[in-house]
Amino acid sequence: MSLFFIYLIQVNIALALFYLLYVIVLKRDTFLRLRRLFFLSVIVFSLLYPFFTIPALSDIWISRSSGLEGTTVTVMRGEPGRAMEVKEEKAAPVAISREKILSFFYITITLGFVFRFLFQLLSIHNVWIKSQKKIISGIPVYQLEQDVTPFSFFNLIFIHTGKHSETELSQILLHEQTHVRQWHSIDVILIEWVCLFSWWNPFVWLMKREMAMNLEYLADSGVLREGVDSREYQYHLLRLTYHETAVQIVNNFNVSKLKQRIIMMNKTKTPALQLVKYVLVVPLFFLFVMANSMYAAENGDKSVAGNNLPEPPPQKKGEAEELFIVADSQPEFPGGESAMMKFLADNIRYPVIAQENGIQGRVVCDFTIMKDGSISNVNILQGDPALDAEVKRLISSMPKWKPGNQRGNAVNVRGVFPVVFRLQWDNPEDDPLTSEEKTNFFKSDLLDDLKKVEGMMILEEVVVVGYGMAEQK
């Protein structure tokens, strides 16, 4: 699954759970400003948390998983040999996968929503162009040509002044001025953007509705704070119930759910002691970051988490000619070979998913040690999807090496790192490998060919041993 869709799923899981928290715990109070802050903060958090992890949580998760797995690491020495000839393999024909079909389906519908959103913005612009600007009670107002519900968009207020009495006009202006002063259009645009890409999530649409209602509650509250009679104001709202709405993405003077607005206006204020329930959002924030940290620890570079290492820099023109397989002086790990073996043994782990599913095998990875000693272009030559990410994570997390040297100049040097993941069972009958497969377990034609390249840098093979879980099923 692509990183974008993983990210999208993470965002929408968070939004769904935050909405449920709102419905169960927060919806019935009268803390309207705090409720608005809740909506804005959970949306921003949901959009950003997949990019952040807490390393300590990852370490705790890995250590607990390691206790379950019982993995051990041993080291085997690779013996470089003589020359070889590398042949390029032809790519197999690619079939249209289910993921590509779903991606096409998603992109097509998303584009439809994007065009709809742009059309709505264009509609507001057209209304603005055709409207006549007036000053009413010192407030700039745009006169609507059609008899539609008054609305505001950012600092623009649109009203069909001829259809309202002076008292109604005063109340409408107070209402829309509250929207303008408190920048309610930011909330509207933010949730609209979320809906563009999360149209398939019903909880997002429900959150959009609740956010719109809360903005109207805030505007109604702003009117009543100015001393307007509550019953008179509610009567004026009722008169506008059946008026047409100009555009969906604006703050309308009259929105649906009028009954709920009237109930909120007459509702007794919630005791300040109940403010403490908003603290519940904090542990939920923490749980999502912890879950993302554990996901990143278990899936390595396949996660979209913020502790992912950056993608290797794009290859510059002529850089291919500067890549050496053998140099006058090969790169060196800081602290020497023993330090490298300790680093590998301390940091590599058997992936939990692979262990639970009985997956084992050899992964052969090549990488480039750049002129500045950094690791780049980490690439899997042979392996299994359940194991590859751990090897790439390990290589990418290495400290800077002492770079290779050719004729007195630092150069880019290619290296190869083979890793064997092997499972052991308390009950030998649970081992899925036959005796013949065990005999051939360490054989790899690709690795044998690479070892024939005289002088090529092949790291010592690491064998990661974990306990099979068949007996736990």
Buried (B, 14 or more C-beta within 10 A) or exposed (E): EEEEBBBBEBBBBBBBBBBEBBBEBBEEBBBBEEBBEBBBEBBEBBBEBBBBBBEEBBEBBBEEBBEBBEBBBEBEEBEBBEEBEEEEEEEEEEEEEEEEEEBEEBEEEBEEBEEEBEEBBEBBEEBEEEBEEEEBEEBEBBBBEEEBBBBBBBEBBBBBBEBBEEEBBBBBBBBBBBBBEBEBBEBBBBBBBBBBBBBEBEBBBBBBBBBBBBBBBBBBBBBBEEEBEEEEBBEBBEEBEEBEBBBEBBBBBBBBEBEEBBEBBEEEEEEEEBEEBBEEBEEBBEEBBBBBBBBBBBBBBBBBBBBBBEEBEEEEEEBEEBBBBBBEBBBBBEEEEEEBBEBBBEBBBBBBBBBBEBBBBBBBBBBBBBBEBBBBBBBBBBBBEBBBBBBBBBBBBBEBBBBBBBEEEBBBBBBBBBBBBBBBBEEEEBBEBEEEEEEEBBEBEBBEBBBBBEEBBBBBBBBBBBBBBBEEE
